[in-house]
Amino acid sequence: MATMTRTPQKFFNAREKELTSQRDELRMRIDRHHLDVVIDRELDDEAAAAVENISRDMLAATLERERRTLREIESALVRIKKGEYGTCNSCGDPIARARLDALPWARLCIHCAERAHNPNSFRIAS
C-alpha cells in the first residue's frame, strides 16, 4: 500500500489503460493465431509436411508465450484494482518505476527477481 501513497494516481490510471490495451491486443493476436493453424498441402508432399510441423511448433510456442503474458497482464490489472500494484510480492517493498516501465506486469522488485532466478548467487561462502 505504501506505493499507492507515493505514486500519483494518474500513473496507475495510465498504467491500467496501457495494460488493458496490451491485453486486448494479445487476445486478438491469440485469436488470429488459432485461424493460422490450417495450412493447405498435398497429402504426400513431405517438404510441406515438414514445414507444417515446424510452423505448428513455432505457433504453439508463440501461443504459449502470449497466453503467459496475457495471464500476467490480467493479474497486474487485478493488482491495480486492489491497490497492490507496484509492490513486491516477496518483500513488500515498492517496485522501481523503471522496472514497471520495462515490465508493466512485474510482481517482484529487481532484487527479489534476481534472487528468484539465481538463488545461489546470494549465498555467503563459508
Backbone hydrogen bonds, N-H to C=O, Kabsch-Sander energy under -0.5 kcal/mol:
donor,donor_aa,acceptor,acceptor_aa,energy
4,M,1,M,-0.7
5,T,1,M,-1.1
6,R,2,A,-1.3
7,T,3,T,-1.8
11,F,8,P,-1.2
12,F,8,P,-1.1
13,N,9,Q,-2.5
14,A,10,K,-2.5
15,R,11,F,-2.6
16,E,12,F,-2.6
17,K,13,N,-2.2
18,E,14,A,-2.5
19,L,15,R,-2.8
20,T,16,E,-2.5
21,S,17,K,-2.1
22,Q,18,E,-2.4
23,R,19,L,-2.8
24,D,20,T,-2.4
25,E,21,S,-2.3
26,L,22,Q,-2.6
27,R,23,R,-2.5
28,M,24,D,-2.0
29,R,25,E,-2.5
30,I,26,L,-2.8
31,D,27,R,-2.2
32,R,28,M,-2.4
33,H,29,R,-2.4
34,H,30,I,-1.6
35,L,31,D,-1.0
36,D,32,R,-1.2
37,V,34,H,-0.7
38,V,35,L,-0.7
45,D,42,E,-1.4
46,E,44,D,-1.1
49,A,45,D,-2.0
50,A,46,E,-2.4
51,V,47,A,-2.5
52,E,48,A,-2.6
53,N,49,A,-2.4
54,I,50,A,-2.4
55,S,51,V,-2.9
56,R,52,E,-2.6
57,D,53,N,-2.3
58,M,54,I,-2.7
59,L,55,S,-2.6
60,A,56,R,-2.4
61,A,57,D,-2.2
62,T,58,M,-2.4
63,L,59,L,-3.0
64,E,60,A,-2.3
65,R,61,A,-2.3
66,E,62,T,-2.6
67,R,63,L,-2.7
68,R,64,E,-2.4
69,T,65,R,-2.3
70,L,66,E,-2.5
71,R,67,R,-2.4
72,E,68,R,-2.1
73,I,69,T,-2.6
74,E,70,L,-2.7
75,S,71,R,-2.2
76,A,72,E,-2.3
77,L,73,I,-2.3
78,V,74,E,-1.8
79,R,75,S,-2.3
80,I,76,A,-2.1
81,K,77,L,-2.0
82,K,78,V,-2.1
83,G,79,R,-0.8
83,G,80,I,-0.9
84,E,79,R,-2.7
85,Y,79,R,-1.3
87,T,84,E,-1.4
88,C,93,D,-3.3
89,N,107,R,-2.9
92,G,88,C,-1.1
95,I,86,G,-3.3
100,L,96,A,-2.0
101,D,97,R,-2.5
102,A,98,A,-2.0
103,L,99,R,-3.1
106,A,103,L,-2.6
113,A,109,C,-2.4
114,E,110,I,-2.3
115,R,111,H,-2.1
116,A,112,C,-2.3
117,H,113,A,-2.0
118,N,114,E,-1.8
121,S,118,N,-1.6
122,F,119,P,-0.7
123,R,120,N,-1.1
